[in-house]
Structure formats: C-alpha cells, structure tokens
Amino acid sequence: MIQGTGSNVGKSLVVAGLCRLFANRGMRVRPFKPQNMSNNAAVTVDGGEIGRAQALQAMGCRVPPSVHMNPVLLKPETDTGAQVIVQGKRFGTMRAREYGKQKAELLPKVLESFEINASEADLVLVEGAGSPAEINLRAGDIANMGFAEAADLPVILCADIDRGGVIASVVGTHAVLDPDEQQRIKGFFVNRFRGDPSLFDDGMREIALRTGWRGLGVVPWFGNAAKLPAEDALGLSDGFGSGGFKIVVPVISRIANFDDLDPLRLEPRVTLELVQPGTPLPGDADLVLLPGSKSTIGDLAFFREQGWDIDLKAHHRRGGHILGVCGGYQMLGRTISDPEGIEGKPGTVEGLGYLDVETLLTSEKSTVPASGTHVASGADVTGYEIHIGRTEGPDCSRPMMQLAEGVPDGATSKDGRVAGTYMHGLFTGDGFRKAFLGGFGVVSDLAYDRDIDLILDDLATHLGAVLDIETLLHFAEQR
C-alpha cells in the first residue's frame, strides 16, 4: 500500500507508473483505492463509477477498469456533504459528520472488492487517501491505516519534496502514529525532486535514522506527469498551450469530470484557458465550454455570482460559440427543475437560456458507456454518461449526437453556435476531436490514447531507474 504524507503528493501517478512497470514485466497487476474523494469519475464497462485516477491506473495495468478498483467514491456536492458511491452505485448522500460515523460499516464491502482484485492478480498496488497522519480521522478509517490493518498490508510512504518541509512531513508522520502503525510502514521514498537527487542523500539518511524506515529512493521531477489526467481540481492549471484557437472554461465550484478537457489541452493548435472564480471570461475566446458539475443548480448560481453570465452574453453577441457538457448542457437551457430537492431546496430555476430545452432532475442516475455519431460531422463518438435528470425541448430535435440504436443526445441552437451533450469523454476519440476542431478550421493530428500510453511507459522507466523495486516487491511478498 502506497500512503502519502498528505494529499496531492503524487501517489496516484506513482501507482499508475508502478502498475505499468510491473505489467511490462509480465505480471498480472491491479490497482486499488479503498476510498477516494473526487468529482472526476470514470464509468466502468458494467456501468459503475470509480475515481478517474483508478481508471488511469487500470490503463497502466492494461486491463479494463472495474468498480472493485475503487469501492468507495465520495463525490462532494457541498462543502460539508457528498454523494457516496459504493461498488460503483449510488449509496446515498451524507454530510461529513454522518459519513464519519458510518464509514466503518463499509469496510466489509471494501475488503470484498480487495479480495476480488487480489484473486485476479499477482500484485495489487493499493493507494491511500490523504495521509495516515490525520489521526483525528483514524476511528473507523477505511482509507489508510484502518484498511492496511484490516487487509494486513505493508505500507510504503510517499513524500513530496517540491512543496517543502519533506523531512518534517515524514518524521512528523512517524511521530504521530501508534507503534504498531510505525512498524507497518516498511519504507519511504521522496517524490518530485528538482535537480541532482544526490544532493538529498543526507536528508534520506536523516529520515531513515529518525524513523527506522528504509529509504527506497528519490524520484526526480517527471515533466510529462502534467499531461496525464489529474485526480482532482487541485491538479488543474490556469492555462495550456499557445495555439490560435482559444477555448475558455469557467472553473465552477463543483466542476466534475474535467478530464473531458485533457485531450484539448494537449492539442498544439489550441489554447485552453481555465478561468478561475473572480476573473472575467476573456473577450477573445472562440469557444466557451461549460463543463460538467456535481451540483448543477448550485453551480449555475455560482456562475452568475462571478458575472460570467454577462460575459457569456457578450461572447455570444460577438458571434462566439458555446458548448455545454452534462451539467453545463443543463445550464444552457431555459429552466432546471428539482421537484424532489435532490440538489437542495425543491423548485425551479431559470437557466442561461441559450438552448430551447428544459431539464427535470430526478433521482434516477444514468451511468453507462455510450457511443454513436456526431450529427454535424458524421464522426464516430465514444464516451460515457454519468448524470441525473432528463432534458427535453424543441432544440433537442437537432441533437448533437445520435447514439446507438438511434437514440438522440443533446441539442443544438437554430444558428448552430450553441450545443450541449450529456456525453463525457467525447474528446478522447481522435476522429471526433479532429472533426470537431476541423469545423473551426483547426487541424488536429494528436493521437491522444497512444500518447498517454507512451507516457505511462516513460513513467514506468523513470520510476524503475530510481526506486528500489526489488525491495518493494520483497515487502509485498512478505504479506
């Protein structure tokens, strides 16, 4: 089990790289994360939800993603509450305090999924969440030491030197753990070192001396990590690329499935700008893309609070194009109705009004792989749906997609400058992305999946050159 000294220290990508490293050795490898918190979800082939990071790790293993790779997924809806997904399906919505009292009850399901993974693998690489040093959350823990203890796993600690204070973060973690938990951690490594790693030799010795843990290596900075899908919104930068075609994305408060943007940010002829709250939408945008949302009505209010509705109106008046994906599509309609109070107080709110459609939120959730054809270009499209609610109205007679078995998806305005779809992941397909950008006169020659696969191979080589892989395997074999 790879645990970290904190969130965003690089655990997810290290696990993805190790998955590919061992898969390249011919081993059957599976990733596992007992509990994840992210609105960046992926849909498995059987229609379940898992964290996007585990889908990337499955790609590292060269196996399809499974709900058993991430049995508990928390999808924040407010600052204090989240939707709880258990083994791929919606379990309920809980406030943080309520979940804290009930999470221990989910341990049998978590262990069941772990054993299913283990039955198919020579090696399971488990990723922790946050840090085991959060001892205030230790009671009923299923994410870090609580799970490691229940599954009797050896632990390796990952620390991030780029954020500073790395010696204190590792030694401090040791100081707050119980003696049996200190013994469970077998080794540590330091991640994201810039410069000559040998300059930290004394630091590694000092940590080993103060903790008794074995140093497994120093991982130099891996620049291409930025091209891999980020696990959460903390990994999003403000801008990518310097191409002539500018796509602007407002970063709403509950942005979801933002990996939709990943292929666009790698397009050399595209500039992708993520506009942070409090900043106006730039006036030189060619396309404004409204992303998915975990709380559409709340994010619509947030959108207006930033004044982005006024900016969007000016963009449209100048002849600009608008695309809404999932929650962004719902926002572009005339109204959003929530009679059951799924997202808060029951009622109906006015949408942005760029599409002549209305959305009704219902408790039924659609989580399915999807494929079809882009109506405007005829290009094949593959992706997935993950949403609540249904959208209907006159503009749906001009669907953006024609899905399998003739089912229409999305809507397009009469002038063709505004469109919406429920399909996530559509830009991953090279054919559709080439056709979509080609409609704006932009040439695309990016092979996205191939490039991501090559980066995973490079990451595996990068880790294999600096980490003590044989000792890590030795610890795993001792379980």
Disulfide bonds with the S-S distance in Angstrom:
none
